Amino acid sequence: MLQFVHSIRAVWRFCDYRPQRVTFGGVNRWVNQFEKRDRKHARVLLECVINLSERDIRQILVDQNRALMRRLASVGIPPERLIYVQVDDAGSSSPVMLNMLRDAAGLERLGCHLLDSHDSMGISRTTNEVGEGAVIYIDNFVGTGDQFCEARDIAAKYVVGTFSEFLLVPSICEEGLYKMGEVGIQPFAGHLHSKAERPLHDNSAILDAEAKERLRLICELIRPGVGLGYGQLATMVVLYSNAPDNVPALLRGNLNQKPYAGIFPRFTDLPLEAAR
């Protein structure tokens, strides 16, 4: 009965996950592939997943952008001097995020500038014309901050003039927040993903030590060396469009979903025939 309730709840919570539909049967198959002693803890892990739907993300972006624009206006920086940059790092949905915000907040009607981080000529020309203002990077999720900073560093080389730098993002990890502080970028995020929220992280007390170790061993078995995701962050945030690569392997499954199938595989985890 308990598993039935958990499965129904999961289908309802993650109904818009796009890479692979979350179904009642799929949740049960995912739980039942583990040994009986691990299933209860796998269900606890699933309950801790933080889901950001398309509607959630749109609202976060609009709200955070409004707060940022209000702050910039208070120091004399109007929309015409704001340059929004989509960060096209590997696996990012940054272009989707920027288009979503553009339409929802009417950025172009306000006179804002929209660019791609790889458009070196566009960045150089636009920043030179504007002279001073703010460069606002936009991304879908920031874990360690390493991948974002690599893409940002490419774009920053072509900025001409005096510009403050900001980041608009639906969710950012503690580690990413610290990284942004190191490079002088102020993030505006709707959700700060703490280490304590992640059951498989060293800093979390959600699971007891034995259960945590059991699940971590399963993750390492599924994806040796990166069982807890990129940077070993063990993040628990899932976006409607994809799961970040910091998500534990127990939730993602193996590449091609064999022998372990995930409940939240990334598009790149799925067999080619399923991804078409």
N, C-alpha and C positions, 0 to 999 in steps of 0.2 A: 504493500500500500504506500509506504514511504517513497519507494522508487517511482511509483506512478505519479505521485504528487510532484516530486522533483522534476520528472520528465515533462509533465504538463507545464510547469512553471518555466522551464528552460525554453520550451517551444514558444511560449508567449513572450518571454523577455528578449529572445534573439530572433524574432520572426523576420527581421529584415537583413540578416547576415547574407551577403551576396555571393561570396565564393562558393559556398555550399549550403544549401538550405538546412536549417536545423529542424529535424522532424522528431516526433515521438519515438519512432523506431530507431532512428539514428542515435538519439540520446541513450536509449537502452543498450544498443549495441556497443556504444562507446564505453559505458560503465561496465558491462559484462565481459569485456575483453581482459579486464584486470582480475587478479586473484581476489577471492571473496574478502579477505582481510583488508584489501586496499579500496574496495568499492565505496565504503562509507566516507573515506577521506577524499576520494575522487569527487564525490558529490559535494562535499564541503568546498573543495577547490572550485567547482563549477558555480556554486552559490556566491563565491567571492569575485567572480568576473564582473567587471564594470563595463556595461554596454553603452556605447554612444551611438544612438540612432542618427539617421540623416536629419531628422527634425531637431534633435538635441544639438548637433554640431552647427546647424544653421543658426540656431538661436544663440549659442555661445559666441560664434563669430560676430554676429550683429551686435550683441551686448558689449562684448569686449572692444570691438571697433568703436562703438559709440563712446565708451569710456575713454579710449585713447584719443579720439578726435576732440573730445571735450577738453582733455588735458592739454593737448597741443594748441588748441584755440586760445586757451587761457594765457599762453606765452607768446601769442601772436603768430602762430603758424596755421594758415588757412588750408582748406582741402587742396587748393591749387598747388601747394608746395609739398604734397604728400606723394611719395612714390612707393607703390605696392609691388613687391617682387615675389614671384612664385619660385620656390626652391625645388628644382628638379633633381633631387638626390634619388638614389636607387630605392625603388619601392614606395616612393612618396606619392601622395595624392594631392600635392600642393596645387597643381593647376586646377583641379576640381574644386578645392577649397576657395581659391581666388575667384573662380567663376561664380561659385555659390554666393560669396560675399558681394561681388560686383553687382549681381542681380538683386540680392535682398536689400543691400544698403544704397544702391544707386550710385556707386562710386564714380562712374564715368560722367553722370549728370552733374555731380558735384565738382567736377574738374580735376579729379585725382588722376594720376598716371599709373598705368599697369604695365609691368615688364616681366621678362623671364630672366632668371639669373645667368643664363648662358648667352643672353643678348648683349654682348660687351659693347657694341657700337651704340645700341639703344640706351644703355645705362649711362655711358659716357656723354652722349648727346643730351639726354634729358636732364641729368644732374647739372651739366654745364649751363643749360638754359634756365633751370630753376634757381641755381646758385646756392641756396641754403634751405633747409627744411628737415624732413624726416624720411628715412627709408624704412619701410615696414615689410618685413619678410613674413610670409605666411606658409604654414605647414600643417599637416594633419595630426602629427604626434611627435613628441621629442622624448627620446629615452636618455641615452648618455649625452646626446648633443654632438657627438663626433661627426656623424654623417651630415647633419645640418651645417656645422661649422665648415666642413670641407666645401660644401656648395656655396655658402655665404662668402668664404674667403675668395673664391673665384670672382664673384660679383663685386665685392668690395674694392678690388684692385682697379676697377674702372669708374669708381665714383669720383666726380670732380666737384669740389665745393665743400661746404660745411653742412653735414647731415648727422642728426642723431639716429640711432638704429633701434628698432623695436621688432618684436616677434609676436605675431598673432597665432595662437595655436589652441585647439580644443582641450588638449591634455598634455601635461609635461611632468616628467619624473623629477624627483628630488635631485638626482644626479645631473639632469639637464639644466635644472634651475641654477645649480652651482656653476655649471659650465658657462651659462649665459653671463653670470656675474664676472667670471674670469675674462671674458672677451668684450665686456662692456655693452651687452645687448639687454634691454629690459623686456622681459616677456609679459604679455597679457594673455592669460590662460583661464579657461573656465574651470579646470580641474587640475590640482596638484596631486600627482600620484605618489603617495608616501611609501616608504619601505615597509611600514607597519601594515599596509593594506595588502601585501603580497605574501600569501601563506608559505611559499617556498623560499622566501628571502631570510637571511640570517637574522635580520632585525624584527621579524614578525613573530608574534606569539599566538597566532590563530590556531595553528596545529601544535600538538605536543611534539617533543623532539623525535620520538620514534616514528610517528606518522609522517613527519616532515622528511626524515631521512629515507623512509621507504619510497615516498613519491619522488624524491630527488634522484634516487637510484633508478627508478623507472624512466625518468626523463633522460638520464645519462645513457641508459640502454637504448632508448629510441634514437637519440642524436648524440653520439659520443663527442665530448668536448664542448658542445653548445647546448646541453640539455636544458639549461635555464634561459636560453635565448641569447641574443647578441649582448655581450657585456655581462652575461650572467645576472641580468637584472630581474628575471622572474616576474615580469610585469603582468598585470591582470586586466589591462584595458583592451577592449576589442571594439573596433569601429565597424560600422555597417558595411563599409567598402572593403575591408581587409583586416587581418590581425597583424599588429606590428611584429617585427622579427625578434623582439625581446620576450615574446610570450613563451612559457615553458613548453617543451616538446610534448608533454603529456596531453596538452590541449590541442596541439597542432598535428601530431602524428608524424609518421615517417614520410619521406619523399615518396610520392606515388601512393601513399596511404596503405602501404603493406610493409611488414605485418601489422603494425599498429595504425589504426585509423584515428584521426583527430576529430574533435567536435568543431574546432575553428581552424581548419587548414587555410593557409594562404593560397592565393591563386597558383603560385609557383609550386605548391606542395601537391597539387592535384594531378592525377594521370592526364596525359595530353588529351585523351578522348573526352574526359570530363570537363576539361578547361575550355573546350571549343564551344 
